[in-house]
Amino acid sequence: MNAATRRMAIWHTLCCRRHIKMRELAEMYGVTTRTIRLDVEHLSLTYPIETVRGRYDAVSYTHLRAHET
């Protein structure tokens, strides 16, 4: 799976689950957590994604309403 395909798959996963640990994403896509972190960073330039650093390193999809943008 190339980076673009994986990123779209990560985006789809976030749309469905809204919150997931980076470690879980890494296991799902067979890559390292560093790769997931870079993919999420790339996606966050376009999509409303929030990362939570700390013990569990998670990522969330934050849906913004039109009046909040």
C-alpha positions in Angstrom: 0.0 0.0 0.0 1.5 3.4 -1.0 1.4 6.5 1.2 -1.5 8.2 -0.6 -3.7 5.0 -0.4 -2.8 4.5 3.3 -3.7 8.1 4.1 -7.1 7.9 2.5 -7.7 4.6 4.4 -6.7 6.4 7.7 -9.0 9.2 6.8 -11.9 6.8 6.2 -11.1 5.0 9.5 -11.2 8.3 11.3 -14.6 9.2 9.7 -16.0 5.9 10.9 -14.4 5.7 14.4 -13.7 9.4 15.1 -11.0 8.5 17.7 -8.3 5.8 17.6 -4.9 5.2 19.0 -1.9 5.7 16.6 -0.6 2.3 17.7 -3.9 0.7 16.5 -3.6 2.4 13.1 0.0 1.2 12.8 -1.1 -2.4 13.5 -4.0 -2.1 11.0 -1.8 -0.8 8.2 1.4 -2.7 9.0 3.6 0.4 9.5 5.3 2.0 12.4 3.7 4.6 14.7 6.2 7.1 13.3 4.8 6.5 9.8 1.2 7.0 11.1 2.3 10.2 12.9 3.7 11.6 9.6 0.5 10.5 7.7 -1.7 12.2 10.3 0.4 15.3 10.2 0.0 15.3 6.4 -3.8 14.8 6.6 -4.2 17.5 9.2 -3.1 20.1 6.6 -6.4 19.4 4.8 -8.8 17.8 7.3 -9.9 18.8 10.8 -7.8 16.2 12.7 -6.6 16.6 16.2 -3.8 14.6 17.8 -3.5 13.9 21.5 0.1 13.4 22.6 0.9 11.4 25.8 0.7 7.9 27.1 -1.7 6.7 24.4 -0.9 9.0 21.5 -4.4 9.2 19.9 -5.8 10.9 16.9 -9.4 12.2 16.5 -11.5 13.6 13.7 -13.0 16.9 14.7 -16.1 17.7 12.7 -16.5 21.5 12.4 -19.9 23.1 11.7 -20.0 25.7 9.0 -20.3 28.6 11.5 -17.2 27.4 13.4 -14.8 27.6 10.5 
